[in-house]
């Protein structure tokens, strides 16, 4: 049995040497295997190594779009609701060619839809924007009501995304 273990070890070592794998490649392969195993076991700690800011660049609540390909940042001050589209790191604006984005709300089983109009941010032009706004006390009420379900629907680079706009009221003090 000792012979077969030593043979297997030597064969593996020789194969790595002949294939030209560097120490970095072996480390990368091991890291990838660890991440795959962590994902399959349900643990996301090893597979989810990057960090997120606690809030967006406009001091709003961050929402993941897709598998973190993009983020949306929700900001509301008074009756004004603003959604900014951001990159995967939630740092830089992502512009899209849209006149509006939609927020669908389910309130006591009744669906409602709100359209946030494109509003170019500094340096953006009509037709390619990252900021969308709507002045609506009703939408703000839905966003703050834990019993209502609000979902953002937006298409970025031809891919549709939908995400919950629910957020914890314990995270910040609503002075955004």
TAZI-V972069 format. One record per backbone hydrogen bond with DSSP energy under -0.5 kcal/mol. NH is the residue of the N-H (numbers start at 1). CO is the residue of the C=O. Records with the same first field share a line. If there is no record, write none. Layout:
# TAZI-V972069
NH = CO, CO
This chain:
# TAZI-V972069
5 = 1
6 = 2
7 = 3
8 = 4
9 = 5
10 = 6
11 = 7
12 = 8
13 = 9
14 = 10
15 = 11
16 = 12
17 = 13
18 = 14
19 = 15
20 = 16, 17
21 = 16
26 = 22
27 = 23
28 = 24
29 = 25
30 = 26
31 = 27
32 = 28
33 = 29
34 = 30
35 = 31
36 = 32
37 = 33
38 = 34
39 = 35
40 = 36
41 = 37
42 = 38, 39
43 = 38
48 = 44
49 = 47
56 = 60
59 = 56
61 = 74
63 = 72
65 = 70
66 = 64
68 = 66
69 = 65
70 = 65
71 = 86
72 = 63
73 = 84
74 = 61, 72
75 = 73, 82
77 = 80
80 = 77
81 = 79, 134
82 = 75
83 = 132
84 = 73
85 = 130
86 = 71
87 = 92
90 = 87
94 = 85
96 = 129
98 = 96
101 = 116
102 = 153
103 = 114
104 = 151
105 = 112
106 = 149
107 = 105, 110
108 = 106
110 = 107
111 = 109
112 = 105
114 = 103
116 = 101, 114
117 = 115, 133
118 = 99
119 = 131
124 = 121
125 = 128
128 = 125
129 = 96
132 = 83
133 = 117
134 = 81
136 = 79, 134
140 = 136
141 = 137
142 = 138
143 = 139
144 = 140
145 = 141
146 = 144
148 = 145
149 = 106
150 = 148
151 = 104
152 = 163
153 = 102
154 = 161
156 = 154, 159
159 = 156
160 = 158
161 = 154
163 = 152
165 = 150
171 = 168
